[in-house]
Amino acid sequence: MAENMMDKRYFAFLSINALRKNVDSAAGSVPERYIKEFHDALDTLEADGIDINIFRIPATEIKPKFYYTDYPRVEIKYTNEKYVPKELLLAKIDALITYLKIENSSVKLR
């Protein structure tokens, strides 16, 4: 049982690191599907007893993008898919990675 949880934790770390690399090369907004992937990894880590709820992206930050149409008249429309600012997701991922490094080191910050 413990070994299975370690495998899941390991894959959660891999997922978070891969997400970090891919999001960094993305344009200004990140689709909601990547937020779901990030939250799934957080769920795995929480199931292992790590309290990381603070690193979740708030639902209020996940919004559709707007765009303009110019034919036959100018209108503002919204996408069906929701997005989050890339900088927000990167900040949460970086903070989580730093937190996990501190938790796994012998040095504790107070």
The first five atom37 places (N, CA, C, CB, O) and aatype in JSON, in Angstrom:
{
  "aatype": [12, 0, 6, 2, 12, 12, 3, 11, 1, 18, 13, 0, 13, 10, 15, 9, 2, 0, 10, 1, 11, 2, 19, 3, 15, 0, 0, 7, 15, 19, 14, 6, 1, 18, 9, 11, 6, 13, 8, 3, 0, 10, 3, 16, 10, 6, 0, 3, 7, 9, 3, 9, 2, 9, 13, 1, 9, 14, 0, 16, 6, 9, 11, 14, 11, 13, 18, 18, 16, 3, 18, 14, 1, 19, 6, 9, 11, 18, 16, 2, 6, 11, 18, 19, 14, 11, 6, 10, 10, 10, 0, 11, 9, 3, 0, 10, 9, 16, 18, 10, 11, 9, 6, 2, 15, 15, 19, 11, 10, 1],
  "atom_mask": [
    [1, 1, 1, 1, 1],
    [1, 1, 1, 1, 1],
    [1, 1, 1, 1, 1],
    [1, 1, 1, 1, 1],
    [1, 1, 1, 1, 1],
    [1, 1, 1, 1, 1],
    [1, 1, 1, 1, 1],
    [1, 1, 1, 1, 1],
    [1, 1, 1, 1, 1],
    [1, 1, 1, 1, 1],
    [1, 1, 1, 1, 1],
    [1, 1, 1, 1, 1],
    [1, 1, 1, 1, 1],
    [1, 1, 1, 1, 1],
    [1, 1, 1, 1, 1],
    [1, 1, 1, 1, 1],
    [1, 1, 1, 1, 1],
    [1, 1, 1, 1, 1],
    [1, 1, 1, 1, 1],
    [1, 1, 1, 1, 1],
    [1, 1, 1, 1, 1],
    [1, 1, 1, 1, 1],
    [1, 1, 1, 1, 1],
    [1, 1, 1, 1, 1],
    [1, 1, 1, 1, 1],
    [1, 1, 1, 1, 1],
    [1, 1, 1, 1, 1],
    [1, 1, 1, 0, 1],
    [1, 1, 1, 1, 1],
    [1, 1, 1, 1, 1],
    [1, 1, 1, 1, 1],
    [1, 1, 1, 1, 1],
    [1, 1, 1, 1, 1],
    [1, 1, 1, 1, 1],
    [1, 1, 1, 1, 1],
    [1, 1, 1, 1, 1],
    [1, 1, 1, 1, 1],
    [1, 1, 1, 1, 1],
    [1, 1, 1, 1, 1],
    [1, 1, 1, 1, 1],
    [1, 1, 1, 1, 1],
    [1, 1, 1, 1, 1],
    [1, 1, 1, 1, 1],
    [1, 1, 1, 1, 1],
    [1, 1, 1, 1, 1],
    [1, 1, 1, 1, 1],
    [1, 1, 1, 1, 1],
    [1, 1, 1, 1, 1],
    [1, 1, 1, 0, 1],
    [1, 1, 1, 1, 1],
    [1, 1, 1, 1, 1],
    [1, 1, 1, 1, 1],
    [1, 1, 1, 1, 1],
    [1, 1, 1, 1, 1],
    [1, 1, 1, 1, 1],
    [1, 1, 1, 1, 1],
    [1, 1, 1, 1, 1],
    [1, 1, 1, 1, 1],
    [1, 1, 1, 1, 1],
    [1, 1, 1, 1, 1],
    [1, 1, 1, 1, 1],
    [1, 1, 1, 1, 1],
    [1, 1, 1, 1, 1],
    [1, 1, 1, 1, 1],
    [1, 1, 1, 1, 1],
    [1, 1, 1, 1, 1],
    [1, 1, 1, 1, 1],
    [1, 1, 1, 1, 1],
    [1, 1, 1, 1, 1],
    [1, 1, 1, 1, 1],
    [1, 1, 1, 1, 1],
    [1, 1, 1, 1, 1],
    [1, 1, 1, 1, 1],
    [1, 1, 1, 1, 1],
    [1, 1, 1, 1, 1],
    [1, 1, 1, 1, 1],
    [1, 1, 1, 1, 1],
    [1, 1, 1, 1, 1],
    [1, 1, 1, 1, 1],
    [1, 1, 1, 1, 1],
    [1, 1, 1, 1, 1],
    [1, 1, 1, 1, 1],
    [1, 1, 1, 1, 1],
    [1, 1, 1, 1, 1],
    [1, 1, 1, 1, 1],
    [1, 1, 1, 1, 1],
    [1, 1, 1, 1, 1],
    [1, 1, 1, 1, 1],
    [1, 1, 1, 1, 1],
    [1, 1, 1, 1, 1],
    [1, 1, 1, 1, 1],
    [1, 1, 1, 1, 1],
    [1, 1, 1, 1, 1],
    [1, 1, 1, 1, 1],
    [1, 1, 1, 1, 1],
    [1, 1, 1, 1, 1],
    [1, 1, 1, 1, 1],
    [1, 1, 1, 1, 1],
    [1, 1, 1, 1, 1],
    [1, 1, 1, 1, 1],
    [1, 1, 1, 1, 1],
    [1, 1, 1, 1, 1],
    [1, 1, 1, 1, 1],
    [1, 1, 1, 1, 1],
    [1, 1, 1, 1, 1],
    [1, 1, 1, 1, 1],
    [1, 1, 1, 1, 1],
    [1, 1, 1, 1, 1],
    [1, 1, 1, 1, 1],
    [1, 1, 1, 1, 1]
  ],
  "atom_positions": [
    [[0.82, -1.2, 0.0], [0.0, 0.0, 0.0], [0.86, 1.25, 0.0], [-0.94, 0.0, 1.2], [0.63, 2.16, -0.8]],
    [[1.86, 1.33, 0.88], [2.73, 2.5, 0.96], [3.53, 2.67, -0.33], [3.68, 2.39, 2.15], [3.74, 3.79, -0.8]],
    [[3.96, 1.56, -0.91], [4.71, 1.62, -2.15], [3.85, 2.18, -3.28], [5.25, 0.24, -2.52], [4.33, 2.96, -4.09]],
    [[2.58, 1.77, -3.33], [1.65, 2.28, -4.34], [1.48, 3.79, -4.19], [0.29, 1.56, -4.23], [1.42, 4.5, -5.19]],
    [[1.39, 4.28, -2.95], [1.23, 5.72, -2.71], [2.5, 6.46, -3.12], [0.9, 5.98, -1.22], [2.42, 7.57, -3.65]],
    [[3.66, 5.86, -2.87], [4.92, 6.49, -3.3], [4.98, 6.59, -4.81], [6.13, 5.7, -2.77], [5.45, 7.59, -5.35]],
    [[4.51, 5.54, -5.51], [4.46, 5.59, -6.97], [3.55, 6.72, -7.43], [3.98, 4.24, -7.54], [3.9, 7.46, -8.35]],
    [[2.39, 6.84, -6.81], [1.46, 7.9, -7.18], [2.05, 9.27, -6.89], [0.13, 7.73, -6.42], [1.89, 10.2, -7.68]],
    [[2.73, 9.4, -5.77], [3.37, 10.67, -5.41], [4.46, 11.01, -6.42], [3.96, 10.61, -3.98], [4.57, 12.16, -6.86]],
    [[5.25, 10.04, -6.79], [6.31, 10.23, -7.77], [5.73, 10.71, -9.1], [7.09, 8.92, -7.98], [6.24, 11.66, -9.7]],
    [[4.65, 10.07, -9.56], [4.03, 10.48, -10.82], [3.36, 11.84, -10.7], [3.01, 9.45, -11.25], [3.3, 12.57, -11.69]],
    [[2.87, 12.2, -9.53], [2.34, 13.54, -9.31], [3.45, 14.58, -9.47], [1.68, 13.66, -7.91], [3.25, 15.61, -10.11]],
    [[4.63, 14.3, -8.89], [5.77, 15.2, -9.05], [6.17, 15.32, -10.52], [6.97, 14.7, -8.22], [6.42, 16.42, -11.01]],
    [[6.22, 14.2, -11.22], [6.56, 14.22, -12.64], [5.56, 15.06, -13.43], [6.62, 12.8, -13.21], [5.93, 15.85, -14.3]],
    [[4.29, 14.87, -13.13], [3.23, 15.61, -13.81], [3.36, 17.11, -13.57], [1.86, 15.13, -13.34], [3.22, 17.9, -14.51]],
    [[3.63, 17.5, -12.33], [3.78, 18.92, -11.99], [4.99, 19.51, -12.71], [3.92, 19.1, -10.46], [4.91, 20.62, -13.25]],
    [[6.1, 18.79, -12.73], [7.3, 19.28, -13.42], [7.09, 19.4, -14.93], [8.48, 18.36, -13.13], [7.52, 20.38, -15.54]],
    [[6.44, 18.42, -15.52], [6.15, 18.47, -16.95], [5.19, 19.62, -17.27], [5.56, 17.13, -17.43], [5.36, 20.33, -18.26]],
    [[4.2, 19.79, -16.43], [3.25, 20.89, -16.61], [3.98, 22.23, -16.54], [2.14, 20.82, -15.54], [3.71, 23.13, -17.34]],
    [[4.89, 22.36, -15.6], [5.67, 23.6, -15.44], [6.42, 23.92, -16.72], [6.65, 23.49, -14.26], [6.41, 25.07, -17.18]],
    [[7.07, 22.94, -17.3], [7.85, 23.16, -18.51], [6.97, 23.53, -19.69], [8.66, 21.92, -18.85], [7.32, 24.41, -20.48]],
    [[5.83, 22.87, -19.83], [4.93, 23.13, -20.95], [4.21, 24.46, -20.81], [3.93, 22.02, -21.09], [4.02, 25.17, -21.8]],
    [[3.8, 24.81, -19.61], [3.09, 26.06, -19.38], [4.03, 27.24, -19.63], [2.52, 26.12, -17.95], [3.61, 28.27, -20.13]],
    [[5.29, 27.08, -19.27], [6.26, 28.15, -19.44], [6.38, 28.58, -20.9], [7.62, 27.73, -18.91], [6.64, 29.74, -21.19]],
    [[6.2, 27.64, -21.82], [6.32, 27.95, -23.24], [4.98, 28.33, -23.87], [6.91, 26.77, -23.98], [4.92, 28.61, -25.07]],
    [[3.91, 28.34, -23.09], [2.58, 28.67, -23.61], [2.44, 30.18, -23.77], [1.49, 28.13, -22.68], [3.25, 30.96, -23.28]],
    [[1.39, 30.57, -24.47], [1.07, 32.0, -24.62], [0.54, 32.54, -23.29], [0.01, 32.22, -25.77], [0.75, 31.9, -22.26]],
    [[-0.12, 33.67, -23.3], [-0.53, 34.36, -22.08], [-1.54, 33.68, -21.2], [0.0, 0.0, 0.0], [-1.61, 33.99, -20.01]],
    [[-2.33, 32.77, -21.73], [-3.37, 32.09, -20.94], [-3.24, 30.59, -21.08], [-4.77, 32.55, -21.38], [-2.77, 30.07, -22.09]],
    [[-3.66, 29.89, -20.03], [-3.56, 28.43, -19.99], [-4.97, 27.85, -19.95], [-2.71, 27.95, -18.76], [-5.77, 28.25, -19.1]],
    [[-5.3, 26.91, -20.83], [-6.63, 26.31, -20.82], [-6.94, 25.56, -19.53], [-6.77, 25.36, -21.99], [-6.05, 25.05, -18.85]],
    [[-8.21, 25.51, -19.2], [-8.68, 24.9, -17.96], [-8.25, 23.44, -17.83], [-10.2, 24.98, -17.88], [-8.06, 22.96, -16.71]],
    [[-8.09, 22.74, -18.92], [-7.71, 21.32, -18.83], [-6.36, 21.15, -18.12], [-7.63, 20.7, -20.24], [-6.14, 20.13, -17.46]],
    [[-5.47, 22.14, -18.25], [-4.19, 22.07, -17.54], [-4.35, 22.35, -16.05], [-3.2, 23.05, -18.16], [-3.59, 21.84, -15.23]],
    [[-5.32, 23.17, -15.71], [-5.62, 23.43, -14.3], [-6.15, 22.15, -13.67], [-6.66, 24.59, -14.14], [-5.8, 21.82, -12.54]],
    [[-6.99, 21.42, -14.42], [-7.51, 20.15, -13.92], [-6.36, 19.17, -13.69], [-8.54, 19.55, -14.91], [-6.34, 18.46, -12.68]],
    [[-5.42, 19.12, -14.61], [-4.26, 18.23, -14.46], [-3.46, 18.61, -13.22], [-3.36, 18.29, -15.73], [-3.02, 17.73, -12.47]],
    [[-3.26, 19.9, -13.0], [-2.54, 20.39, -11.83], [-3.29, 20.01, -10.55], [-2.34, 21.91, -11.9], [-2.69, 19.54, -9.59]],
    [[-4.6, 20.22, -10.54], [-5.41, 19.89, -9.36], [-5.44, 18.38, -9.11], [-6.84, 20.42, -9.53], [-5.47, 17.95, -7.95]],
    [[-5.43, 17.58, -10.17], [-5.36, 16.11, -10.0], [-4.06, 15.72, -9.3], [-5.48, 15.39, -11.37], [-4.06, 14.85, -8.42]],
    [[-2.95, 16.35, -9.69], [-1.67, 16.07, -9.03], [-1.72, 16.52, -7.57], [-0.51, 16.79, -9.77], [-1.2, 15.83, -6.69]],
    [[-2.36, 17.66, -7.31], [-2.51, 18.13, -5.92], [-3.35, 17.14, -5.11], [-3.16, 19.52, -5.89], [-3.04, 16.88, -3.94]],
    [[-4.41, 16.6, -5.71], [-5.25, 15.61, -5.03], [-4.42, 14.39, -4.62], [-6.42, 15.17, -5.93], [-4.58, 13.86, -3.52]],
    [[-3.54, 13.95, -5.51], [-2.68, 12.81, -5.21], [-1.76, 13.11, -4.04], [-1.86, 12.41, -6.45], [-1.6, 12.29, -3.14]],
    [[-1.17, 14.29, -4.04], [-0.27, 14.67, -2.95], [-1.04, 14.82, -1.64], [0.46, 15.97, -3.29], [-0.53, 14.46, -0.58]],
    [[-2.25, 15.36, -1.71], [-3.06, 15.5, -0.49], [-3.46, 14.14, 0.07], [-4.31, 16.33, -0.78], [-3.53, 13.96, 1.28]],
    [[-3.72, 13.19, -0.82], [-4.07, 11.84, -0.37], [-2.9, 11.2, 0.37], [-4.48, 10.96, -1.56], [-3.08, 10.28, 1.17]],
    [[-1.7, 11.69, 0.1], [-0.49, 11.2, 0.76], [-0.21, 11.96, 2.06], [0.72, 11.31, -0.18], [0.81, 11.75, 2.7]],
    [[-1.13, 12.85, 2.43], [-1.02, 13.55, 3.7], [-0.33, 14.9, 3.64], [0.0, 0.0, 0.0], [-0.01, 15.48, 4.68]],
    [[-0.1, 15.42, 2.44], [0.54, 16.72, 2.31], [-0.55, 17.79, 2.2], [1.49, 16.76, 1.06], [-1.41, 17.71, 1.32]],
    [[-0.51, 18.78, 3.09], [-1.51, 19.85, 3.08], [-1.09, 20.93, 2.09], [-1.7, 20.44, 4.5], [-0.24, 21.77, 2.4]],
    [[-1.68, 20.9, 0.91], [-1.28, 21.84, -0.13], [-2.46, 22.55, -0.77], [-0.49, 21.12, -1.2], [-2.37, 23.0, -1.92]],
    [[-3.54, 22.65, -0.07], [-4.74, 23.29, -0.6], [-4.49, 24.73, -1.04], [-5.85, 23.25, 0.44], [-5.13, 25.21, -1.97]],
    [[-3.58, 25.42, -0.38], [-3.28, 26.82, -0.69], [-2.74, 27.0, -2.11], [-2.28, 27.36, 0.31], [-2.79, 28.11, -2.65]],
    [[-2.23, 25.94, -2.71], [-1.65, 26.04, -4.04], [-2.67, 25.87, -5.16], [-0.57, 25.02, -4.19], [-2.32, 25.99, -6.34]],
    [[-3.9, 25.58, -4.82], [-4.94, 25.42, -5.84], [-5.27, 26.75, -6.53], [-6.21, 24.82, -5.21], [-5.17, 27.82, -5.92]],
    [[-5.65, 26.66, -7.77], [-6.1, 27.84, -8.51], [-7.57, 28.06, -8.14], [-5.92, 27.66, -10.08], [-8.39, 27.17, -8.34]],
    [[-7.91, 29.23, -7.6], [-9.31, 29.49, -7.23], [-10.22, 29.46, -8.46], [-9.43, 30.85, -6.51], [-9.85, 29.92, -9.54]],
    [[-11.4, 28.93, -8.28], [-12.37, 28.85, -9.38], [-12.68, 30.22, -9.96], [-13.66, 28.18, -8.9], [-12.99, 30.35, -11.14]],
    [[-12.6, 31.25, -9.13], [-12.89, 32.61, -9.59], [-11.84, 33.13, -10.58], [-12.97, 33.56, -8.4], [-12.08, 34.11, -11.28]],
    [[-10.68, 32.47, -10.65], [-9.62, 32.88, -11.58], [-9.7, 32.15, -12.91], [-8.26, 32.63, -10.95], [-8.97, 32.49, -13.85]],
    [[-10.59, 31.16, -13.02], [-10.71, 30.37, -14.24], [-11.91, 30.93, -15.01], [-10.89, 28.83, -13.93], [-13.06, 30.71, -14.64]],
    [[-11.61, 31.65, -16.1], [-12.65, 32.41, -16.8], [-12.52, 32.22, -18.31], [-12.57, 33.9, -16.44], [-11.45, 31.92, -18.83]],
    [[-13.64, 32.42, -19.01], [-13.53, 32.42, -20.47], [-12.77, 33.65, -20.96], [-14.93, 32.37, -21.12], [-12.74, 34.68, -20.29]],
    [[-12.16, 33.52, -22.11], [-11.5, 34.66, -22.74], [-12.54, 35.41, -23.57], [-10.29, 34.2, -23.64], [-13.53, 34.83, -24.02]],
    [[-12.32, 36.67, -23.75], [-13.2, 37.4, -24.66], [-12.43, 37.73, -25.94], [-13.74, 38.69, -24.0], [-11.2, 37.8, -25.96]],
    [[-13.2, 37.92, -26.98], [-12.62, 38.29, -28.25], [-13.62, 39.17, -28.98], [-12.24, 37.04, -29.1], [-14.8, 39.22, -28.63]],
    [[-13.14, 39.87, -29.99], [-13.99, 40.78, -30.74], [-14.33, 40.18, -32.1], [-13.31, 42.14, -30.91], [-13.51, 39.5, -32.72]],
    [[-15.53, 40.44, -32.53], [-15.9, 40.12, -33.91], [-16.08, 41.45, -34.63], [-17.22, 39.23, -33.98], [-16.41, 42.45, -34.0]],
    [[-15.86, 41.47, -35.9], [-16.01, 42.72, -36.63], [-16.92, 42.61, -37.85], [-14.67, 43.21, -37.07], [-16.96, 43.51, -38.68]],
    [[-17.64, 41.51, -37.94], [-18.56, 41.38, -39.05], [-19.83, 40.71, -38.59], [-17.93, 40.61, -40.2], [-19.7, 39.66, -37.96]],
    [[-20.98, 41.17, -38.82], [-21.29, 42.42, -39.53], [-21.15, 43.67, -38.65], [-22.71, 42.35, -40.07], [-21.17, 44.79, -39.15]],
    [[-21.01, 43.47, -37.33], [-20.73, 44.62, -36.45], [-19.79, 44.16, -35.34], [-22.06, 45.22, -35.86], [-19.67, 42.97, -35.07]],
    [[-19.15, 45.09, -34.7], [-18.21, 44.77, -33.64], [-18.98, 44.28, -32.42], [-17.34, 45.99, -33.28], [-19.9, 44.94, -31.94]],
    [[-18.59, 43.1, -31.92], [-19.2, 42.53, -30.72], [-18.1, 41.92, -29.86], [-20.28, 41.46, -31.09], [-17.04, 41.53, -30.36]],
    [[-18.37, 41.84, -28.57], [-17.48, 41.11, -27.67], [-18.12, 39.76, -27.42], [-17.23, 41.89, -26.31], [-19.28, 39.67, -27.02]],
    [[-17.37, 38.71, -27.66], [-17.85, 37.34, -27.43], [-16.89, 36.66, -26.48], [-17.99, 36.54, -28.77], [-15.77, 37.12, -26.26]],
    [[-17.35, 35.53, -25.92], [-16.54, 34.77, -24.98], [-16.34, 33.35, -25.47], [-17.18, 34.76, -23.59], [-17.23, 32.77, -26.1]],
    [[-15.18, 32.81, -25.19], [-14.89, 31.44, -25.58], [-15.68, 30.46, -24.72], [-13.37, 31.15, -25.47], [-16.09, 30.8, -23.61]],
    [[-15.9, 29.27, -25.22], [-16.55, 28.23, -24.43], [-15.6, 27.68, -23.38], [-17.05, 27.09, -25.33], [-16.0, 27.39, -22.25]],
    [[-14.34, 27.55, -23.76], [-13.34, 27.03, -22.83], [-12.88, 28.15, -21.9], [-12.13, 26.43, -23.59], [-12.82, 29.32, -22.29]],
    [[-12.56, 27.77, -20.67], [-12.08, 28.73, -19.69], [-10.56, 28.68, -19.61], [-12.71, 28.45, -18.3], [-9.93, 27.68, -19.97]],
    [[-9.99, 29.78, -19.14], [-8.54, 29.92, -19.08], [-8.13, 30.56, -17.76], [-8.02, 30.77, -20.27], [-8.96, 31.12, -17.04]],
    [[-6.85, 30.46, -17.47], [-6.27, 31.13, -16.31], [-5.0, 31.83, -16.79], [-5.97, 30.11, -15.12], [-4.32, 31.32, -17.68]],
    [[-4.67, 32.98, -16.2], [-3.42, 33.63, -16.61], [-2.21, 32.71, -16.36], [-3.24, 34.96, -15.85], [-2.08, 32.1, -15.3]],
    [[-1.36, 32.64, -17.34], [-0.17, 31.79, -17.26], [0.67, 32.12, -16.02], [0.68, 31.94, -18.52], [1.18, 31.21, -15.36]],
    [[0.81, 33.39, -15.72], [1.65, 33.81, -14.6], [1.12, 33.27, -13.27], [1.72, 35.34, -14.55], [1.9, 32.92, -12.39]],
    [[-0.21, 33.2, -13.12], [-0.8, 32.69, -11.89], [-0.47, 31.21, -11.72], [-2.32, 32.89, -11.9], [-0.04, 30.79, -10.64]],
    [[-0.67, 30.42, -12.78], [-0.37, 28.99, -12.68], [1.12, 28.76, -12.42], [-0.8, 28.26, -13.97], [1.48, 27.92, -11.59]],
    [[1.98, 29.5, -13.11], [3.41, 29.34, -12.89], [3.8, 29.7, -11.46], [4.2, 30.19, -13.87], [4.63, 29.03, -10.85]],
    [[3.2, 30.75, -10.92], [3.5, 31.15, -9.54], [3.08, 30.06, -8.56], [2.79, 32.47, -9.19], [3.81, 29.76, -7.61]],
    [[1.91, 29.45, -8.77], [1.43, 28.38, -7.89], [2.33, 27.15, -7.99], [-0.03, 28.0, -8.24], [2.67, 26.54, -6.97]],
    [[2.71, 26.79, -9.22], [3.58, 25.62, -9.4], [4.94, 25.87, -8.76], [3.75, 25.3, -10.91], [5.46, 25.0, -8.05]],
    [[5.53, 27.04, -8.99], [6.84, 27.35, -8.42], [6.79, 27.35, -6.89], [7.34, 28.69, -8.94], [7.7, 26.85, -6.23]],
    [[5.72, 27.94, -6.34], [5.58, 27.95, -4.88], [5.44, 26.53, -4.34], [4.36, 28.8, -4.46], [6.02, 26.2, -3.3]],
    [[4.68, 25.69, -5.03], [4.51, 24.29, -4.6], [5.83, 23.54, -4.65], [3.47, 23.58, -5.49], [6.17, 22.83, -3.7]],
    [[6.58, 23.7, -5.73], [7.86, 23.01, -5.85], [8.81, 23.44, -4.74], [8.49, 23.28, -7.23], [9.49, 22.61, -4.15]],
    [[8.85, 24.73, -4.47], [9.7, 25.24, -3.38], [9.25, 24.68, -2.04], [9.66, 26.78, -3.34], [10.08, 24.25, -1.23]],
    [[7.95, 24.67, -1.8], [7.4, 24.12, -0.55], [7.8, 22.66, -0.38], [5.86, 24.25, -0.54], [8.23, 22.25, 0.7]],
    [[7.66, 21.88, -1.44], [7.99, 20.46, -1.36], [9.49, 20.24, -1.13], [7.55, 19.74, -2.64], [9.88, 19.32, -0.42]],
    [[10.32, 21.08, -1.74], [11.77, 20.98, -1.5], [12.09, 21.28, -0.04], [12.54, 21.96, -2.43], [12.91, 20.59, 0.57]],
    [[11.46, 22.29, 0.52], [11.69, 22.65, 1.93], [11.2, 21.54, 2.84], [10.97, 23.98, 2.28], [11.89, 21.16, 3.79]],
    [[10.02, 21.0, 2.57], [9.45, 19.92, 3.38], [10.33, 18.67, 3.36], [8.05, 19.57, 2.9], [10.4, 17.94, 4.35]],
    [[11.0, 18.44, 2.23], [11.82, 17.25, 2.1], [13.27, 17.46, 2.52], [11.78, 16.77, 0.69], [14.06, 16.52, 2.52]],
    [[13.62, 18.69, 2.88], [14.99, 18.95, 3.31], [15.07, 18.89, 4.83], [15.48, 20.32, 2.8], [14.05, 18.82, 5.51]],
    [[16.27, 18.91, 5.33], [16.45, 18.87, 6.77], [16.35, 20.28, 7.36], [17.81, 18.24, 7.12], [16.28, 20.44, 8.58]],
    [[16.35, 21.29, 6.5], [16.26, 22.69, 6.97], [14.8, 23.12, 6.9], [17.16, 23.64, 6.1], [14.16, 23.02, 5.86]],
    [[14.29, 23.58, 8.0], [12.91, 24.06, 8.05], [12.93, 25.56, 8.23], [12.11, 23.37, 9.2], [13.64, 26.08, 9.1]],
    [[12.15, 26.27, 7.43], [12.04, 27.72, 7.59], [10.98, 28.01, 8.63], [11.68, 28.4, 6.23], [9.96, 27.33, 8.7]],
    [[11.22, 29.0, 9.42], [10.24, 29.39, 10.46], [9.73, 30.77, 10.17], [10.86, 29.33, 11.86], [8.89, 31.28, 10.92]]
  ]
}
